[in-house]
Amino acid sequence: MQQTRTIAIFTDLDGTLLDHDDYRWDAARPAIERIRSLSIPLIAVSSKTLAELDHIQLNYGLFDGLIGENGGVISLGGEVEQPGPSSQTIDSARDAIIAAVNVPLGSFRTVPPEMIATETGLTLDDAIRAGQRHCSDPLIWQPSEQDIEIATDIASQFSLKLVKGGRFHTLCGPSNKGAAMKRMLERLVVSGRLGDGADDTHATKTAITTIALGDSANDIPMLAAADIAVQIPPKRGIRSEPLLTHSDLRIAPYPGPEGWNAALQSILDQIINTNNKSEVLHG
Ligand SMILES: [Mg+2]
């Protein structure tokens, strides 16, 4: 049996491929061009909405597939799949929370984009895209501890979670970046974008190497599910401790796109050297 090896790369955006402050990715261009020349699929995996990711893709054309809302929604070749909870479940849970808590409550799925812009500092166009949510809903409220307890209880009755991010409590499902990455891999293989597609049965066996890059706690399930995990260090402050225990965890030498570029170049050097000795590499 002939063995071939293919590679797929999954990357977080903010603080990983995109600079923490100015959202630039230019420093990663050499690695991105190398990935393209090798026909290796590059998948964005983000807490952003699909509308936000589509907008980035429209401007830069960097990705072969998109995973949004922390793994809740997957887009490949224009086909959208929602492993996260249904929008209806999110709305029912939020409405139950509104009825039960003692403070006024709006959310990204319900308020006008002008209010999202005010709350976040986004431009109106960006706020419109941030509000186009499939399966997670940041709440706009000033809760007491008791309100948070009530909302958390109601979320769990709908099999949802209430997660406190940097600024908002977000109502969301149990889906995560790791599970969505595995689903995306299946779809890449079935669609023929990775491996030998439908022929990947008898004559050849494709070994797929997954590489994931991320910088924070919500990337851990994705890093854990990858063969090679790259942790991007923070731009400021002390050098980060490893986010997880992993048999092949690399900590990038620099933050943001510089670190992204350096880590991937060295991994590709290593894999391609191995391939030259024993295996066939193809994208
Ligand atoms: Mg990040």
Residues whose N, C-alpha, C, O or C-beta is under 5 A from the ligand:
A	BS01	MG	D12 L13 D14 G15 T16 D215 S216
